[in-house]
Amino acid sequence: MSLIGWLVLGLLAGVVAKILLPGRDPGGLVGTTLIGIAGAFIGGWMSSRWLDRPISNDFYDAATWAAAIAGALVLLIVYRILFGHSRSR
């Protein structure tokens, strides 16, 4: 899979993560998209590093999608914890 394929996968993983974890994000659509792209890379790396699941070159591999979405969800949760709006204003 080329770099463009990973970017598209990350974009779609960010959208799916946003659907699974709705709410206001400090970064908006652009921030969620960037988190999705980073999550796809991190999820793929973690999958190949600790789960002994090599990264597939096939765009339609379910394990690649699951790793990308899981990485995007983790990054979105961390982003909300670190940069979320405070309720005590």
PyMOL commands that set and color helices and strands:
alter all, ss='L'
color gray80, all
select helices_A, chain A and resi 3-20+28-50+62-83
alter helices_A, ss='H'
color red, helices_A
deselect
rebuild
show_as cartoon
